[in-house]
């Protein structure tokens, strides 16, 4: 579901010195630019449920405690075209209100504008899931979207 929504609506990346990261309601995506010609043997990536570590050619790219918990046995990393590492983490809390403000605790934080855009996007993704017949990919949202947006669960159908 989120892949189709992402294809139509784009992503809100948080730029970092090594690449970028972005998120959906369910996943966190990390893209790391590495020197051309890097082989998988030169990559050491450890993906835990609460921590992450990445070394390339013996150099630490990042290491630390994740902003929130993930499902470690569903995390993956790939090396694409010998120049880009893509890491996918599955969030344990998969709702629009779980918008990560940083990749690691206190590191690689989204600035206020990016955080605002991420929260808006996750709220629209939630609306898309709740109303599959409608296309929210180009919608604009204003008002109460912080924390996942308004709660309509008490309304009668």
Contact map, one row per residue, 1 for C-alpha under 8 A:
1111100000000000000000000000000000000000000000000000000000000000000000000000000000000000000000000000000000000000000000000000000010000000000000000000000000000
1111110000000000000000011100000000000000000000000000000000000000000000000000000000000000000000000000000000000000000000000000100000000000000000000000000000000
1111111000000000000000000000000000000000000000000000000000000000000000000000000000000000000000000000000000000000000000000000000000000000000000000000000000000
1111111100000000000000000000000000000000000000000000000000000000000000000000000000000000000000000000000000000000000000000000000000000000000000000000000000000
1111111110000000000000000000000000000000000000000000000000000000000000000000000000000000000000000000000000000000000000000000100100000000100000000000000000000
0111111111100000000000000000000000000000000000000000000000000000000000000000000000000000000000000000000000000000000000000000000000000000100000000000000000000
0011111111000000000000000000000000000000000000000000000000000000000000000000000000000000000000000000000000000000000000000000000000000000000000000000000000000
0001111111000000000000000000000000000000000000000000000000000000000000000000000000000000000000000000000000000000000000000000000000000000110000000000000000000
0000111111100000000000000000000000000000000000000000000000000000000000000000000000000000000000000000000000000000000000000000000000000000110000000000000000000
0000011111110000000000000000000000000000000000000000000000000000000000000000000000000000000000000000000000000000000000000000000000000000000000000000000000000
0000010011111000000001100000000000000000000000000000000000000000000000000000000000000000000000000000000000000000000000000000000000000000000000000000000000000
0000000001111100000001100000000000000000000000000000000000000000000000000000000000000000000000000000000000000000010011001000000000000000000000000000000000000
0000000000111110000111000000000000000000000000000000000000000000000000000000000000000000000000000000000000000000010000000000000000000000000000000000000000000
0000000000011111000111000000000000000000000000000000000000000000000000000000000000000000000000000000000000011100010000000000000000000000000000000000000000000
0000000000001111101110000000000000000000000000000000000000000000000000000000000000000000000000000000000000000000000000000000000000000000000000000000000000000
0000000000000111111110000000000000000000000000000000000000000000000000000000000000000000000000000000000000010000000000000000000000000000000000000000000000000
0000000000000011111100000000000000000000000000000000000000000000000000000000000000000000000000000000000000000000000000000000000000000000000000000000000000000
0000000000000001111100000000000110000000000000000000000000001000000000000000000000000000000000000000000000000000000000000000000000000000000000000000000000000
0000000000000011111110000000011110000000000000000000000000000000000000000000000000000000000000000000000000000000000000000000000000000000000000000000000000000
0000000000001111111111000000011100000000000000000000000000000000000000000000000000000000000000000000000000000000000000000000000000000000000000000000000000000
0000000000001111001111100001111000000000000000000000000000000000000000000000000000000000000000000000001000000000000000000000000000000000000000000000000000000
0000000000111100000111110001110000000000000000000000000000000000000000000000000000000000000000000000000000000000000000000000000000000000000000000000000000000
0000000000110000000011111111100000000000000000000000000000000000000000000000000000000000000000000011000000000000000001000000000000000000000000000000000000000
0100000000000000000001111111000000000000000000000000000000000000000000000000000000000000000000000000000000000000000000000100100000000000000000000000000000000
0100000000000000000000111110000000000000000000000000000000000000000000000000000000000000001001110110000000000000000000000100110000000000000000000000000000000
0100000000000000000000111111000000000000000000000000000000000000000000000000000000000000011111100000000000000000000000000000000000000000000000000000000000000
0000000000000000000000111111100000000000000000000000000000000000000000000000000000000001111000000000000000000000000000000000000000000000000000000000000000000
0000000000000000000011110111110000000000000000000000000000000000000000000000000000000001111000000000000000000000000000000000000000000000000000000000000000000
0000000000000000000011100011111000000000000000000000000000000000000000000000000000000111100000000000000000000000000000000000000000000000000000000000000000000
0000000000000000001111000001111100000000000000000000000000000000000000000000000000001111000000000000000000000000000000000000000000000000000000000000000000000
0000000000000000001110000000111110000000000000000000000000000000000000000000000000011110000000000000000000000000000000000000000000000000000000000000000000000
0000000000000000011100000000011111000000000000000000000000000000000000000000000000011100000000000000000000000000000000000000000000000000000000000000000000000
0000000000000000011000000000001111100000000000000000000000000000000000000000000000111000000000000000000000000000000000000000000000000000000000000000000000000
0000000000000000000000000000000111110100000000000000000100000000000000000000000001111000000000000000000000000000000000000000000000000000000000000000000000000
0000000000000000000000000000000011111100000000000000000000000000000000000000000001100000000000000000000000000000000000000000000000000000000000000000000000000
0000000000000000000000000000000001111100000000000000000000000000000000000000000001100000000000000000000000000000000000000000000000000000000000000000000000000
0000000000000000000000000000000000111110000000000000000000000000000000000000000001100000000000000000000000000000000000000000000000000000000000000000000000000
0000000000000000000000000000000001111111010000000000000010000000000000000000000001100000000000000000000000000000000000000000000000000000000000000000000000000
0000000000000000000000000000000000001111111000000000000000000000000000000000001001000000000000000000000000000000000000000000000000000000000000000000000000000
0000000000000000000000000000000000000111111000000000000000000000000000000000001001000000000000000000000000000000000000000000000000000000000000000000000000000
0000000000000000000000000000000000000011111100000000000000000000000000000000000000000000000000000000000000000000000000000000000000000000000000000000000000000
0000000000000000000000000000000000000111111100000000000111000000000000000000000000000000000000000000000000000000000000000000000000000000000000000000000000000
0000000000000000000000000000000000000011111110000000011110000000000000000000000000000000000000000000000000000000000000000000000000000000000000000000000000000
0000000000000000000000000000000000000000111111000000111100000000000000000000000000000000000000000000000000000000000000000000000000000000000000000000000000000
0000000000000000000000000000000000000000001111100001111000000000000000000000100000000000000000000000000000000000000000000000000000000000000000000000000000000
0000000000000000000000000000000000000000000111110001110000000000000000000000000000000000000000000000000000000000000000000000000000000000000000000000000000000
0000000000000000000000000000000000000000000011111011100000000000000000010011000000000000000000000000000000000000000000000000000000000000000000000000000000000
0000000000000000000000000000000000000000000001111111000000000000000001110000000000000000000000000000000000000000000000000000000000000000000000000000000000000
0000000000000000000000000000000000000000000000111110000000000000000011110000000000000000000000000000000000000000000000000000000000000000000000000000000000000
0000000000000000000000000000000000000000000000011111000000000000111111000000000000000000000000000000000000000000000000000000000000000000000000000000000000000
0000000000000000000000000000000000000000000000111111100000000011110000000000000000000000000000000000000000000000000000000000000000000000000000000000000000000
0000000000000000000000000000000000000000000011110111110000000111110000000000000000000000000000000000000000000000000000000000000000000000000000000000000000000
0000000000000000000000000000000000000000000111100011111000011111000000000000000000000000000000000000000000000000000000000000000000000000000000000000000000000
0000000000000000000000000000000000000000001111000001111100011110000000000000000000000000000000000000000000000000000000000000000000000000000000000000000000000
0000000000000000000000000000000000000000001110000000111111111100000000000000000000000000000000000000000000000000000000000000000000000000000000000000000000000
0000000000000000000000000000000001000000011100000000011111111000000000000000000000000000000000000000000000000000000000000000000000000000000000000000000000000
0000000000000000000000000000000000000100011000000000001111100000000000000000000000000000000000000000000000000000000000000000000000000000000000000000000000000
0000000000000000000000000000000000000000010000000000001111110000000000000000000000000000000000000000000000000000000000000000000000000000000000000000000000000
0000000000000000000000000000000000000000000000000000001111111000000000000000000000000000000000000000000000000000000000000000000000000000000000000000000000000
0000000000000000000000000000000000000000000000000000111101111110000000000000000000000000000000000000000000000000000000000000000000000000000000000000000000000
0000000000000000010000000000000000000000000000000000111100111110000000000000000000000000000000000000000000000000000000000000000000000000000000000000000000000
0000000000000000000000000000000000000000000000000001111000011111000000000000000000000000000000000000000000000000000000000000000000000000000000000000000000000
0000000000000000000000000000000000000000000000000011110000011111100000000000000000000000000000000000000000000000000000000000000000000000000000000000000000000
0000000000000000000000000000000000000000000000000011100000000111110000000000000000000000000000000000000110000000000000000000000000000000000000000000000000000
0000000000000000000000000000000000000000000000000111000000000011111000000000000000000000000000000000000110000000000000000000000000000000000000000000000000000
0000000000000000000000000000000000000000000000000111000000000001111110000000000000000000000000000000001110000000000000000000000000000000000000000000000000000
0000000000000000000000000000000000000000000000000100000000000000111110000000000000000000000000000001111110000000000000000000000000000000000000000000000000000
0000000000000000000000000000000000000000000000000100000000000000011111000000000000000000001000000001000000000000000000000000000000000000000000000000000000000
0000000000000000000000000000000000000000000000001100000000000000011111100000000000000000001110000000000000000000000000000000000000000000000000000000000000000
0000000000000000000000000000000000000000000000011100000000000000000111110010000000000000111100000000000000000000000000000000000000000000000000000000000000000
0000000000000000000000000000000000000000000000011000000000000000000011111110000000000000111100000000000000000000000000000000000000000000000000000000000000000
0000000000000000000000000000000000000000000000111000000000000000000001111110000000000000110000000000000000000000000000000000000000000000000000000000000000000
0000000000000000000000000000000000000000000000000000000000000000000000111110000000000000000000000000000000000000000000000000000000000000000000000000000000000
0000000000000000000000000000000000000000000000000000000000000000000000111111000000000000110000000000000000000000000000000000000000000000000000000000000000000
0000000000000000000000000000000000000000000000100000000000000000000001111111100000000011110000000000000000000000000000000000000000000000000000000000000000000
0000000000000000000000000000000000000000000000100000000000000000000000000111110000000011100000000000000000000000000000000000000000000000000000000000000000000
0000000000000000000000000000000000000000000010000000000000000000000000000011111000001111000000000000000000000000000000000000000000000000000000000000000000000
0000000000000000000000000000000000000000000000000000000000000000000000000001111100001110000000000000000000000000000000000000000000000000000000000000000000000
0000000000000000000000000000000000000011000000000000000000000000000000000000111111111100000000000000000000000000000000000000000000000000000000000000000000000
0000000000000000000000000000000000000000000000000000000000000000000000000000011111111100000000000000000000000000000000000000000000000000000000000000000000000
0000000000000000000000000000000000000000000000000000000000000000000000000000001111110000000000000000000000000000000000000000000000000000000000000000000000000
0000000000000000000000000000000001111111000000000000000000000000000000000000001111110000000000000000000000000000000000000000000000000000000000000000000000000
0000000000000000000000000000000011111100000000000000000000000000000000000000001111111000000000000000000000000000000000000000000000000000000000000000000000000
0000000000000000000000000000001111000000000000000000000000000000000000000000001111111100000000000000000000000000000000000000000000000000000000000000000000000
0000000000000000000000000000011111000000000000000000000000000000000000000000111100111110000000000000000000000000000000000000000000000000000000000000000000000
0000000000000000000000000000111100000000000000000000000000000000000000000000111100011111000000000000000000000000000000000000000000000000000000000000000000000
0000000000000000000000000000111000000000000000000000000000000000000000000011110000001111100000000000000000000000000000000000000000000000000000000000000000000
0000000000000000000000000011110000000000000000000000000000000000000000000011100000000111110000000000000000000000000000000000000000000000000000000000000000000
0000000000000000000000000011100000000000000000000000000000000000000001110111000000000011111000000000000000000000000000000000000000000000000000000000000000000
0000000000000000000000000111000000000000000000000000000000000000000001110110000000000001111100000000000000000000000000000000000000000000000000000000000000000
0000000000000000000000001111000000000000000000000000000000000000000111100000000000000000111111000000000000000000000000000000000000000000000000000000000000000
0000000000000000000000000100000000000000000000000000000000000000000011100000000000000000011111000000000000000000000000000000000000000000000000000000000000000
0000000000000000000000000100000000000000000000000000000000000000000010000000000000000000001111100100000000000000000000000000000000000000000000000000000000000
0000000000000000000000001100000000000000000000000000000000000000000000000000000000000000001111110100000000000000000000000000000000000000000000000000000000000
0000000000000000000000001100000000000000000000000000000000000000000000000000000000000000000011111100000000000000000000000000010000000000000000000001000000000
0000000000000000000000001000000000000000000000000000000000000000000000000000000000000000000001111110000000000000000000100110110000000000000000000011100000000
0000000000000000000000000000000000000000000000000000000000000000000000000000000000000000000000111110000000000000000000100110000000000000000000000111100000000
0000000000000000000000001000000000000000000000000000000000000000000000000000000000000000000011111111000000000000000000000000000000000000000000000011000000000
0000000000000000000000101000000000000000000000000000000000000000000000000000000000000000000000011111100000000000000001100100000000000000000000000010000000000
0000000000000000000000100000000000000000000000000000000000000000001100000000000000000000000000000111111000000000000000000000000000000000000000000000000000000
0000000000000000000000000000000000000000000000000000000000000000001000000000000000000000000000000011111000001100001000000000000000000000000000000000000000000
0000000000000000000000000000000000000000000000000000000000000000001000000000000000000000000000000001111111111100000000000000000000000000000000000000000000000
0000000000000000000010000000000000000000000000000000000000000000011000000000000000000000000000000001111110111000000000000000000000000000000000000000000000000
0000000000000000000000000000000000000000000000000000000000000001111000000000000000000000000000000000011111111000000000000000000000000000000000000000000000000
0000000000000000000000000000000000000000000000000000000000000001111000000000000000000000000000000000011111100000000000000000000000000000000000000000000000000
0000000000000000000000000000000000000000000000000000000000000000000000000000000000000000000000000000010111111000000000000000000000000000000000000000000000000
0000000000000000000000000000000000000000000000000000000000000000000000000000000000000000000000000000011111111000000000000000000000000000000000000000000000000
0000000000000101000000000000000000000000000000000000000000000000000000000000000000000000000000000000011101111100000000000000000000000000000000000000000000000
0000000000000100000000000000000000000000000000000000000000000000000000000000000000000000000000000000111101111110000000000000000000000000000000000000000000000
0000000000000100000000000000000000000000000000000000000000000000000000000000000000000000000000000000110000011111111000000000000000000000000000000000000000000
0000000000000000000000000000000000000000000000000000000000000000000000000000000000000000000000000000000000001111111000000000000000000000000000000000000000000
0000000000000000000000000000000000000000000000000000000000000000000000000000000000000000000000000000000000000111111100000000000000000000000000000000000000000
0000000000000000000000000000000000000000000000000000000000000000000000000000000000000000000000000000000000000111111110000000000000000000000000000000000000000
0000000000011100000000000000000000000000000000000000000000000000000000000000000000000000000000000000000000000111111111000000000000000000000000000000000000000
0000000000000000000000000000000000000000000000000000000000000000000000000000000000000000000000000000100000000111111111100000000000000000000000000000000000000
0000000000000000000000000000000000000000000000000000000000000000000000000000000000000000000000000000000000000001111111110000000000000000000000000000000000000
0000000000010000000000000000000000000000000000000000000000000000000000000000000000000000000000000000000000000000111111111000000000000000000000000000000000000
0000000000010000000000100000000000000000000000000000000000000000000000000000000000000000000000000010000000000000011111111100000000000000000000000000000000000
0000000000000000000000000000000000000000000000000000000000000000000000000000000000000000000000011010000000000000001111111110000000000000000000001111000000000
0000000000000000000000000000000000000000000000000000000000000000000000000000000000000000000000000000000000000000000111111111000000000000000010001100000000000
0000000000010000000000000000000000000000000000000000000000000000000000000000000000000000000000000000000000000000000011111111100000000000000000000000000000000
0000000000000000000000011000000000000000000000000000000000000000000000000000000000000000000000011010000000000000000001111111110000000000000000000001000000000
0000000000000000000000000000000000000000000000000000000000000000000000000000000000000000000000011000000000000000000000111111111000000000000000001001100000000
0000000000000000000000000000000000000000000000000000000000000000000000000000000000000000000000000000000000000000000000011111111100000001101010000000000000000
0100100000000000000000011000000000000000000000000000000000000000000000000000000000000000000000010000000000000000000000001111111110000001100000000000000000000
0000000000000000000000001000000000000000000000000000000000000000000000000000000000000000000000110000000000000000000000000111111111000000000000000001000000000
0000000000000000000000000000000000000000000000000000000000000000000000000000000000000000000000000000000000000000000000000011111111100001000000000000000000000
0000100000000000000000000000000000000000000000000000000000000000000000000000000000000000000000000000000000000000000000000001111111110111100000000000000000000
1000000000000000000000000000000000000000000000000000000000000000000000000000000000000000000000000000000000000000000000000000111111110000000000000000000000000
0000000000000000000000000000000000000000000000000000000000000000000000000000000000000000000000000000000000000000000000000000011111110000000000000000000000000
0000000000000000000000000000000000000000000000000000000000000000000000000000000000000000000000000000000000000000000000000000001111111100000000000000000000000
0000000000000000000000000000000000000000000000000000000000000000000000000000000000000000000000000000000000000000000000000000000111111110000000000000000000000
0000000000000000000000000000000000000000000000000000000000000000000000000000000000000000000000000000000000000000000000000000000000111110000000000000000000000
0000000000000000000000000000000000000000000000000000000000000000000000000000000000000000000000000000000000000000000000000000000100111111000000000000000000000
0000000000000000000000000000000000000000000000000000000000000000000000000000000000000000000000000000000000000000000000000000000100011111110000000000000000000
0000000000000000000000000000000000000000000000000000000000000000000000000000000000000000000000000000000000000000000000000001101100000111111000000000000000000
0000110110000000000000000000000000000000000000000000000000000000000000000000000000000000000000000000000000000000000000000001100100000011111000000000000000000
0000000110000000000000000000000000000000000000000000000000000000000000000000000000000000000000000000000000000000000000000000000000000011111100000000000000000
0000000000000000000000000000000000000000000000000000000000000000000000000000000000000000000000000000000000000000000000000001000000000001111110000000000000000
0000000000000000000000000000000000000000000000000000000000000000000000000000000000000000000000000000000000000000000000000000000000000000011111000000000000000
0000000000000000000000000000000000000000000000000000000000000000000000000000000000000000000000000000000000000000000000010001000000000000001111101000000000000
0000000000000000000000000000000000000000000000000000000000000000000000000000000000000000000000000000000000000000000000000000000000000000000111111000000000000
0000000000000000000000000000000000000000000000000000000000000000000000000000000000000000000000000000000000000000000000000000000000000000000011111000000000000
0000000000000000000000000000000000000000000000000000000000000000000000000000000000000000000000000000000000000000000000000000000000000000000001111100110000000
0000000000000000000000000000000000000000000000000000000000000000000000000000000000000000000000000000000000000000000000110010000000000000000011111111110000000
0000000000000000000000000000000000000000000000000000000000000000000000000000000000000000000000001000000000000000000000110000000000000000000000011111100000000
0000000000000000000000000000000000000000000000000000000000000000000000000000000000000000000000011110000000000000000000100000000000000000000000001111100000000
0000000000000000000000000000000000000000000000000000000000000000000000000000000000000000000000111100000000000000000000100110010000000000000000001111110000000
0000000000000000000000000000000000000000000000000000000000000000000000000000000000000000000000011000000000000000000000000010000000000000000000011111111000000
0000000000000000000000000000000000000000000000000000000000000000000000000000000000000000000000000000000000000000000000000000000000000000000000011001111100000
0000000000000000000000000000000000000000000000000000000000000000000000000000000000000000000000000000000000000000000000000000000000000000000000000000111111000
0000000000000000000000000000000000000000000000000000000000000000000000000000000000000000000000000000000000000000000000000000000000000000000000000000011111100
0000000000000000000000000000000000000000000000000000000000000000000000000000000000000000000000000000000000000000000000000000000000000000000000000000001111100
0000000000000000000000000000000000000000000000000000000000000000000000000000000000000000000000000000000000000000000000000000000000000000000000000000001111110
0000000000000000000000000000000000000000000000000000000000000000000000000000000000000000000000000000000000000000000000000000000000000000000000000000000111111
0000000000000000000000000000000000000000000000000000000000000000000000000000000000000000000000000000000000000000000000000000000000000000000000000000000001111
0000000000000000000000000000000000000000000000000000000000000000000000000000000000000000000000000000000000000000000000000000000000000000000000000000000000111
